[in-house]
């Protein structure tokens, strides 16, 4: 984070990811969330080349995580925080499943390759 902040003093910084959807990227869920709290302007380059403001991405995040509906006893900022946490957990689980499936594939591939 410090390196990104320091670099942004002199340069326009782009944090790139291979994910098609910004909400599937840990940089959006973890890094951008922190950068936004520091007042840094964030834009996402979507798969079709259009630019999405981070505020719009957060609106989509609320909808995706079923926190779009305003609640009487939960503030907007708390709903957004819950949405970030829910998405982070979802991405973590997906990553664990992906690693598990890769390990199974590697074991199967190793067995067939050694036959």
BELZIBEL-V92153 format. One record per pair of residues at least 12 apart in sequence whose C-alpha atoms are under 10 Angstrom apart, sorted by sequence separation. I is the first residue (numbers start at 1). J is the second residue. D is the distance in whole Angstrom. If there is no record, write none. Layout:
I_J_D, I_J_D
This chain:
15_27_8, 32_44_10, 41_53_8, 42_54_5, 43_55_9, 44_56_10, 67_79_6, 68_80_9, 15_28_10, 41_54_8, 42_55_8, 43_56_9, 44_57_8, 66_79_10, 67_80_7, 28_42_9, 41_55_10, 43_57_9, 62_76_10, 65_79_10, 67_81_10, 42_57_10, 65_80_10, 67_82_8, 68_83_9, 15_31_9, 28_44_9, 67_83_6, 15_32_10, 62_79_8, 65_82_9, 66_83_8, 36_54_8, 62_80_6, 65_83_6, 36_55_9, 61_80_8, 62_81_9, 64_83_8, 65_84_9, 67_86_10, 62_82_9, 63_83_9, 65_85_10, 66_86_10, 23_44_10, 33_54_9, 59_80_9, 62_83_6, 65_86_7, 22_44_7, 32_54_8, 58_80_8, 61_83_7, 62_84_8, 64_86_10, 65_87_7, 21_44_9, 22_45_8, 61_84_8, 64_87_9, 21_45_9, 22_46_7, 59_83_10, 20_45_9, 21_46_7, 22_47_9, 33_58_9, 58_83_9, 61_86_10, 62_87_10, 65_90_10, 20_46_7, 21_47_7, 28_54_9, 58_84_9, 61_87_8, 19_46_10, 20_47_6, 14_42_10, 16_44_10, 19_47_9, 20_48_9, 14_43_9, 15_44_9, 16_45_9, 18_47_10, 28_57_9, 29_58_9, 1_31_8, 5_35_9, 14_44_9, 22_52_10, 28_58_9, 4_35_9, 14_45_10, 8_40_9, 22_54_10, 29_61_9, 1_34_9, 5_38_10, 1_35_8, 23_57_7, 5_40_9, 22_57_8, 23_58_9, 21_57_10, 23_60_8, 23_61_7, 22_61_10, 23_64_9, 33_81_9, 33_84_8, 29_83_10, 30_84_8, 29_84_6, 30_85_9, 28_84_9, 29_85_8, 29_86_10, 30_87_10, 29_87_7, 30_88_8, 29_88_6, 28_88_10, 23_84_10, 26_87_9, 25_87_10, 26_88_7, 29_91_9, 24_87_8, 25_88_9, 23_87_8, 24_88_9, 23_88_10, 26_91_7, 24_90_9, 25_91_8, 26_92_9, 24_91_7, 23_91_9, 24_94_10
